[in-house]
Amino acid sequence: MKPHMSVSQYKRWQQCPAKEYARQTGQYIDVPGPALHGGIYVDLRLLGGDAQGYAESNDMLTKSGALNRTSYGWCEAAIDRVKNSEQAMAMLAGESHVKLDFEFAGVQWIGEIDCLPEGLPEYFVDLKTCKDFLPVWKEVDGKRRPLPFYEAWDYWVQMAVYWYAVEKNKDPLILAVTKHKERPGLKALDFADYDRLERELERVEQNMPLIQLYKSGIEVAPGCGSLECDWCRGESLEIERAESLF
């Protein structure tokens, strides 16, 4: 069981406690897919790092040494889209891959800020690659409704926790580029809504005691019950009455 907390781990506990407990105890193994590998590759190319080595070690290249265009054809387009924007490059001109190690809500957290820009001293920047910027349908209070992509993927909680980590003296900014092979979209999102950030921090503090009980095994981590969850889908027998449509 990992002693520390991270934003990604926190979000997984919120999504399905049983699956995250299984992950942390070795019963469930994540298999990273092309979306994650491609995002990390773009990050390394734009912010500095061994992108070539990463691609080689994660089977992203063809025999000729080029990126596999079927899975990663969008990567070069995304990189070029950011590089061709003076504003975007100015946002990424600074210290990159800044490690975070801090205490919050009674536990130790680790994280990484993608960039602390030189030209925007009041901001920190997180670089993200997204499928698109279209609304995402999610269930909210028992009803499915379209949400902005940054709400649907819960970017607010990451921005709030990192905002806390920098002592609330730098505003959160996300630079997002889409995964289109042709003419990808580029968007800068300012998350400087301090009331919302404070509410997200309060929510994390409220949820943390129960997460710690799940991690310790004192409380049984329940499944989310969603058919979209591969852990719950494989752990239960679903019983449903067939409905006659004719």
Secondary structure as GFF3:
##gff-version 3
##sequence-region A 1 246
A	DSSP	alpha_helix	7	15	.	.	.	ID=ss1
A	DSSP	alpha_helix	17	24	.	.	.	ID=ss2
A	DSSP	alpha_helix	34	47	.	.	.	ID=ss3
A	DSSP	alpha_helix	51	57	.	.	.	ID=ss4
A	DSSP	alpha_helix	69	83	.	.	.	ID=ss5
A	DSSP	alpha_helix	86	91	.	.	.	ID=ss6
A	DSSP	beta_strand	94	104	.	.	.	ID=ss7
A	DSSP	beta_strand	107	117	.	.	.	ID=ss8
A	DSSP	beta_strand	123	130	.	.	.	ID=ss9
A	DSSP	beta_strand	136	140	.	.	.	ID=ss10
A	DSSP	beta_strand	143	147	.	.	.	ID=ss11
A	DSSP	alpha_helix	149	152	.	.	.	ID=ss12
A	DSSP	alpha_helix	155	165	.	.	.	ID=ss13
A	DSSP	beta_strand	171	178	.	.	.	ID=ss14
A	DSSP	beta_strand	186	190	.	.	.	ID=ss15
A	DSSP	alpha_helix	194	216	.	.	.	ID=ss16
A	DSSP	alpha_helix	230	233	.	.	.	ID=ss17
###
